[in-house]
Amino acid sequence: MLSNQKPKSAGECKTAGRVQPIVNLSKCAGKRDCFEVCPYGVFEMREMNQEERSNLDWVGKIKTIVHGSERAFVVNSDQCHACGLCVVACPEKAVKLIPVLMM
């Protein structure tokens, strides 16, 4: 998206609600890039809870020791416009866009 363009609302975008981002918490290092670059407020940054920490693989547990337990979480997936800025911005390659199955 160009800096002079205003983000469209979910109702104006044909791709909104058709894909959703997912964050691999074991890959995420909480660097905030996806959160900062998303113009639609899809992500939030917060500390992982105990259950989320226990589900990490060994790489994720090491990243938690090194970088702390703050991670990116998808909180407004229905607002995703599939722009891909979050995917490109993530230095850890922890964010992917996946299709939403329409019922």
ROLUM-254504 format. One record per atom (N, C-alpha, C): residue number from 0; chain; y, z, x; residue in three letters. Coordinates in Angstrom, 3 decimals. Example, Ala and Ser with C-alpha at 12.3 -4.5 7.8 and 13.67 -1.06 7.14 Angstrom:
PT seq mol       yy       zz       xx type
PT   0   A   -5.690    7.800   13.190  ala
PT   0   A   -4.500    7.800   12.300  ala
PT   0   A   -3.300    7.800   13.200  ala
PT   1   A   -2.250    7.080   12.850  ser
PT   1   A   -1.060    7.140   13.670  ser
PT   1   A    0.030    7.870   12.900  ser
END
This chain:
PT seq mol       yy       zz       xx type
PT   0   A   -1.160    0.000    0.854  met
PT   0   A    0.000    0.000    0.000  met
PT   0   A    1.225    0.000    0.902  met
PT   1   A    2.195   -0.833    0.589  leu
PT   1   A    3.431   -0.873    1.334  leu
PT   1   A    4.273    0.336    0.983  leu
PT   2   A    5.070    0.791    1.943  ser
PT   2   A    5.829    2.014    1.725  ser
PT   2   A    6.858    1.897    0.612  ser
PT   3   A    7.293    0.679    0.279  asn
PT   3   A    8.284    0.521   -0.780  asn
PT   3   A    7.648    0.347   -2.155  asn
PT   4   A    6.331    0.367   -2.232  gln
PT   4   A    5.649    0.244   -3.513  gln
PT   4   A    5.376    1.626   -4.089  gln
PT   5   A    5.585    1.744   -5.372  lys
PT   5   A    5.291    2.996   -6.072  lys
PT   5   A    3.834    2.966   -6.521  lys
PT   6   A    3.089    4.081   -6.319  pro
PT   6   A    1.707    4.118   -6.797  pro
PT   6   A    1.654    3.910   -8.311  pro
PT   7   A    0.670    3.154   -8.738  lys
PT   7   A    0.475    2.938  -10.170  lys
PT   7   A   -0.225    4.138  -10.779  lys
PT   8   A   -0.017    4.337  -12.057  ser
PT   8   A   -0.759    5.393  -12.738  ser
PT   8   A   -2.183    4.897  -12.961  ser
PT   9   A   -3.091    5.810  -13.226  ala
PT   9   A   -4.491    5.437  -13.430  ala
PT   9   A   -4.643    4.443  -14.567  ala
PT  10   A   -3.789    4.523  -15.586  gly
PT  10   A   -3.872    3.611  -16.714  gly
PT  10   A   -3.449    2.197  -16.366  gly
PT  11   A   -2.651    2.003  -15.310  glu
PT  11   A   -2.169    0.684  -14.912  glu
PT  11   A   -3.096   -0.015  -13.924  glu
PT  12   A   -4.004    0.690  -13.340  cys
PT  12   A   -4.837    0.143  -12.272  cys
PT  12   A   -6.234   -0.192  -12.795  cys
PT  13   A   -6.668   -1.410  -12.518  lys
PT  13   A   -7.978   -1.845  -13.009  lys
PT  13   A   -9.131   -1.227  -12.235  lys
PT  14   A   -8.880   -0.726  -11.015  thr
PT  14   A   -9.962   -0.125  -10.236  thr
PT  14   A  -10.057    1.382  -10.411  thr
PT  15   A   -9.049    2.003  -11.024  ala
PT  15   A   -9.078    3.461  -11.199  ala
PT  15   A  -10.282    3.855  -12.039  ala
PT  16   A  -11.017    4.826  -11.543  gly
PT  16   A  -12.193    5.309  -12.252  gly
PT  16   A  -13.457    4.501  -12.012  gly
PT  17   A  -13.363    3.413  -11.260  arg
PT  17   A  -14.552    2.588  -10.986  arg
PT  17   A  -15.225    2.941   -9.680  arg
PT  18   A  -14.483    3.579   -8.802  val
PT  18   A  -15.050    4.097   -7.555  val
PT  18   A  -14.585    5.533   -7.410  val
PT  19   A  -15.288    6.253   -6.583  gln
PT  19   A  -14.863    7.608   -6.278  gln
PT  19   A  -15.141    7.876   -4.809  gln
PT  20   A  -14.246    8.604   -4.175  pro
PT  20   A  -14.501    8.967   -2.782  pro
PT  20   A  -15.467   10.143   -2.718  pro
PT  21   A  -16.245   10.157   -1.679  ile
PT  21   A  -17.086   11.311   -1.379  ile
PT  21   A  -16.782   11.712    0.062  ile
PT  22   A  -16.836   13.004    0.326  val
PT  22   A  -16.580   13.520    1.660  val
PT  22   A  -17.863   14.164    2.171  val
PT  23   A  -18.331   13.700    3.313  asn
PT  23   A  -19.469   14.315    3.969  asn
PT  23   A  -18.935   15.547    4.705  asn
PT  24   A  -19.200   16.732    4.167  leu
PT  24   A  -18.656   17.963    4.733  leu
PT  24   A  -19.172   18.250    6.131  leu
PT  25   A  -20.331   17.718    6.482  ser
PT  25   A  -20.848   17.909    7.835  ser
PT  25   A  -20.085   17.065    8.858  ser
PT  26   A  -19.548   15.935    8.418  lys
PT  26   A  -18.762   15.088    9.316  lys
PT  26   A  -17.292   15.485    9.345  lys
PT  27   A  -16.782   15.965    8.230  cys
PT  27   A  -15.367   16.302    8.098  cys
PT  27   A  -14.999   17.431    9.065  cys
PT  28   A  -13.864   17.265    9.751  ala
PT  28   A  -13.362   18.305   10.647  ala
PT  28   A  -12.082   18.933   10.110  ala
PT  29   A  -11.726   18.603    8.871  gly
PT  29   A  -10.556   19.203    8.250  gly
PT  29   A   -9.241   18.790    8.869  gly
PT  30   A   -9.165   17.574    9.355  lys
PT  30   A   -7.950   17.113   10.036  lys
PT  30   A   -6.847   16.675    9.081  lys
PT  31   A   -7.128   16.638    7.782  arg
PT  31   A   -6.143   16.417    6.710  arg
PT  31   A   -5.676   14.968    6.551  arg
PT  32   A   -6.193   14.041    7.326  asp
PT  32   A   -5.697   12.660    7.275  asp
PT  32   A   -5.878   12.038    5.890  asp
PT  33   A   -7.038   12.220    5.279  cys
PT  33   A   -7.282   11.644    3.950  cys
PT  33   A   -6.346   12.263    2.921  cys
PT  34   A   -6.174   13.561    3.006  phe
PT  34   A   -5.300   14.298    2.099  phe
PT  34   A   -3.856   13.805    2.213  phe
PT  35   A   -3.393   13.617    3.419  glu
PT  35   A   -2.005   13.215    3.647  glu
PT  35   A   -1.739   11.761    3.293  glu
PT  36   A   -2.712   10.891    3.468  val
PT  36   A   -2.474    9.466    3.242  val
PT  36   A   -2.687    9.045    1.790  val
PT  37   A   -3.401    9.822    1.007  cys
PT  37   A   -3.709    9.441   -0.375  cys
PT  37   A   -2.473    9.568   -1.268  cys
PT  38   A   -2.011    8.451   -1.843  pro
PT  38   A   -0.830    8.509   -2.706  pro
PT  38   A   -1.149    8.973   -4.134  pro
PT  39   A   -2.414    9.225   -4.437  tyr
PT  39   A   -2.817    9.532   -5.810  tyr
PT  39   A   -3.294   10.972   -6.009  tyr
PT  40   A   -3.225   11.805   -4.987  gly
PT  40   A   -3.596   13.213   -5.136  gly
PT  40   A   -5.062   13.442   -5.412  gly
PT  41   A   -5.914   12.629   -4.805  val
PT  41   A   -7.351   12.723   -5.049  val
PT  41   A   -7.978   13.905   -4.305  val
PT  42   A   -7.403   14.279   -3.168  phe
PT  42   A   -8.004   15.297   -2.301  phe
PT  42   A   -7.226   16.606   -2.320  phe
PT  43   A   -7.944   17.688   -1.983  glu
PT  43   A   -7.307   18.962   -1.677  glu
PT  43   A   -7.975   19.502   -0.423  glu
PT  44   A   -7.253   20.315    0.293  met
PT  44   A   -7.799   20.968    1.475  met
PT  44   A   -8.024   22.434    1.109  met
PT  45   A   -9.215   22.931    1.447  arg
PT  45   A   -9.519   24.341    1.203  arg
PT  45   A  -10.656   24.779    2.114  arg
PT  46   A  -10.819   26.075    2.205  glu
PT  46   A  -11.914   26.663    2.971  glu
PT  46   A  -13.223   26.469    2.216  glu
PT  47   A  -14.279   26.169    2.947  met
PT  47   A  -15.595   26.076    2.332  met
PT  47   A  -16.075   27.469    1.935  met
PT  48   A  -16.829   27.527    0.843  asn
PT  48   A  -17.438   28.800    0.480  asn
PT  48   A  -18.767   28.954    1.229  asn
PT  49   A  -19.390   30.086    1.067  gln
PT  49   A  -20.625   30.387    1.804  gln
PT  49   A  -21.731   29.376    1.512  gln
PT  50   A  -21.890   28.996    0.258  glu
PT  50   A  -22.933   28.029   -0.100  glu
PT  50   A  -22.677   26.675    0.567  glu
PT  51   A  -21.435   26.230    0.554  glu
PT  51   A  -21.084   24.951    1.187  glu
PT  51   A  -21.334   25.003    2.691  glu
PT  52   A  -20.989   26.121    3.325  arg
PT  52   A  -21.248   26.273    4.761  arg
PT  52   A  -22.740   26.274    5.060  arg
PT  53   A  -23.532   26.903    4.205  ser
PT  53   A  -24.971   26.972    4.460  ser
PT  53   A  -25.658   25.621    4.286  ser
PT  54   A  -25.041   24.704    3.550  asn
PT  54   A  -25.620   23.377    3.348  asn
PT  54   A  -25.260   22.374    4.442  asn
PT  55   A  -24.451   22.770    5.408  leu
PT  55   A  -24.077   21.867    6.494  leu
PT  55   A  -25.256   21.624    7.424  leu
PT  56   A  -25.284   20.427    8.008  asp
PT  56   A  -26.272   20.185    9.055  asp
PT  56   A  -25.762   20.841   10.343  asp
PT  57   A  -26.527   20.762   11.424  trp
PT  57   A  -26.154   21.456   12.663  trp
PT  57   A  -24.840   20.937   13.240  trp
PT  58   A  -24.553   19.640   13.080  val
PT  58   A  -23.284   19.086   13.555  val
PT  58   A  -22.130   19.715   12.770  val
PT  59   A  -22.280   19.797   11.456  gly
PT  59   A  -21.257   20.410   10.617  gly
PT  59   A  -21.028   21.868   10.950  gly
PT  60   A  -22.095   22.581   11.280  lys
PT  60   A  -21.948   23.992   11.646  lys
PT  60   A  -21.203   24.139   12.965  lys
PT  61   A  -21.456   23.243   13.901  ile
PT  61   A  -20.721   23.260   15.175  ile
PT  61   A  -19.251   22.923   14.926  ile
PT  62   A  -18.985   21.931   14.075  lys
PT  62   A  -17.596   21.577   13.752  lys
PT  62   A  -16.877   22.751   13.105  lys
PT  63   A  -17.582   23.539   12.324  thr
PT  63   A  -16.982   24.709   11.695  thr
PT  63   A  -16.591   25.741   12.752  thr
PT  64   A  -17.427   25.919   13.752  ile
PT  64   A  -17.110   26.844   14.844  ile
PT  64   A  -15.884   26.348   15.614  ile
PT  65   A  -15.832   25.061   15.885  val
PT  65   A  -14.748   24.483   16.690  val
PT  65   A  -13.457   24.319   15.892  val
PT  66   A  -13.550   23.776   14.669  his
PT  66   A  -12.363   23.399   13.893  his
PT  66   A  -12.053   24.336   12.727  his
PT  67   A  -12.907   25.289   12.435  gly
PT  67   A  -12.697   26.158   11.279  gly
PT  67   A  -13.406   25.608   10.057  gly
PT  68   A  -13.310   26.319    8.939  ser
PT  68   A  -14.078   25.927    7.754  ser
PT  68   A  -13.240   25.220    6.689  ser
PT  69   A  -12.003   24.836    7.010  glu
PT  69   A  -11.222   24.055    6.051  glu
PT  69   A  -11.741   22.622    6.038  glu
PT  70   A  -11.918   22.090    4.831  arg
PT  70   A  -12.418   20.735    4.662  arg
PT  70   A  -11.659   20.057    3.531  arg
PT  71   A  -11.807   18.743    3.466  ala
PT  71   A  -11.240   17.951    2.367  ala
PT  71   A  -12.238   17.939    1.219  ala
PT  72   A  -11.736   18.144    0.012  phe
PT  72   A  -12.563   18.093   -1.187  phe
PT  72   A  -11.930   17.137   -2.181  phe
PT  73   A  -12.768   16.376   -2.861  val
PT  73   A  -12.308   15.457   -3.903  val
PT  73   A  -12.131   16.273   -5.177  val
PT  74   A  -10.906   16.296   -5.702  val
PT  74   A  -10.630   17.080   -6.910  val
PT  74   A  -10.168   16.219   -8.075  val
PT  75   A   -9.716   15.008   -7.797  asn
PT  75   A   -9.245   14.102   -8.849  asn
PT  75   A   -9.847   12.714   -8.648  asn
PT  76   A  -11.155   12.626   -8.668  ser
PT  76   A  -11.806   11.340   -8.385  ser
PT  76   A  -11.431   10.260   -9.388  ser
PT  77   A  -11.084   10.646  -10.614  asp
PT  77   A  -10.709    9.659  -11.624  asp
PT  77   A   -9.365    9.001  -11.314  asp
PT  78   A   -8.615    9.548  -10.381  gln
PT  78   A   -7.325    8.967   -9.992  gln
PT  78   A   -7.452    8.000   -8.811  gln
PT  79   A   -8.640    7.863   -8.243  cys
PT  79   A   -8.856    6.972   -7.097  cys
PT  79   A   -8.627    5.523   -7.512  cys
PT  80   A   -7.801    4.818   -6.738  his
PT  80   A   -7.483    3.415   -6.995  his
PT  80   A   -8.197    2.471   -6.030  his
PT  81   A   -9.121    2.986   -5.249  ala
PT  81   A   -9.921    2.192   -4.318  ala
PT  81   A   -9.073    1.478   -3.279  ala
PT  82   A   -7.955    2.083   -2.896  cys
PT  82   A   -7.099    1.453   -1.880  cys
PT  82   A   -7.738    1.528   -0.497  cys
PT  83   A   -8.614    2.505   -0.276  gly
PT  83   A   -9.315    2.637    0.995  gly
PT  83   A   -8.517    3.306    2.099  gly
PT  84   A   -7.312    3.781    1.796  leu
PT  84   A   -6.503    4.426    2.828  leu
PT  84   A   -7.192    5.657    3.398  leu
PT  85   A   -7.882    6.404    2.557  cys
PT  85   A   -8.572    7.606    3.015  cys
PT  85   A   -9.725    7.265    3.966  cys
PT  86   A  -10.421    6.197    3.669  val
PT  86   A  -11.550    5.780    4.496  val
PT  86   A  -11.063    5.384    5.878  val
PT  87   A  -10.002    4.597    5.910  val
PT  87   A   -9.445    4.123    7.174  val
PT  87   A   -8.828    5.275    7.965  val
PT  88   A   -8.180    6.218    7.283  ala
PT  88   A   -7.462    7.302    7.952  ala
PT  88   A   -8.380    8.354    8.576  ala
PT  89   A   -9.568    8.511    8.044  cys
PT  89   A  -10.447    9.591    8.507  cys
PT  89   A  -10.991    9.300    9.909  cys
PT  90   A  -10.597   10.097   10.904  pro
PT  90   A  -11.088    9.850   12.262  pro
PT  90   A  -12.564   10.200   12.437  pro
PT  91   A  -13.105   10.969   11.522  glu
PT  91   A  -14.507   11.390   11.598  glu
PT  91   A  -15.443   10.479   10.802  glu
PT  92   A  -14.868    9.501   10.087  lys
PT  92   A  -15.653    8.603    9.212  lys
PT  92   A  -16.449    9.409    8.187  lys
PT  93   A  -15.808   10.451    7.639  ala
PT  93   A  -16.466   11.344    6.686  ala
PT  93   A  -16.245   10.936    5.233  ala
PT  94   A  -15.347    9.970    4.982  val
PT  94   A  -15.013    9.580    3.607  val
PT  94   A  -15.575    8.193    3.323  val
PT  95   A  -16.230    8.085    2.177  lys
PT  95   A  -16.741    6.800    1.693  lys
PT  95   A  -16.334    6.633    0.241  lys
PT  96   A  -16.202    5.391   -0.179  leu
PT  96   A  -15.975    5.088   -1.589  leu
PT  96   A  -17.284    4.587   -2.169  leu
PT  97   A  -17.686    5.159   -3.288  ile
PT  97   A  -18.920    4.747   -3.931  ile
PT  97   A  -18.606    4.327   -5.377  ile
PT  98   A  -19.352    3.367   -5.912  pro
PT  98   A  -19.119    2.957   -7.298  pro
PT  98   A  -19.494    4.058   -8.271  pro
PT  99   A  -18.739    4.135   -9.345  val
PT  99   A  -19.033    5.064  -10.430  val
PT  99   A  -19.875    4.304  -11.450  val
PT 100   A  -20.976    4.886  -11.824  leu
PT 100   A  -21.838    4.235  -12.817  leu
PT 100   A  -21.208    4.400  -14.192  leu
PT 101   A  -20.928    3.292  -14.828  met
PT 101   A  -20.330    3.319  -16.177  met
PT 101   A  -21.444    3.407  -17.205  met
PT 102   A  -21.301    4.293  -18.137  met
PT 102   A  -22.300    4.453  -19.197  met
PT 102   A  -21.871    3.717  -20.427  met
END
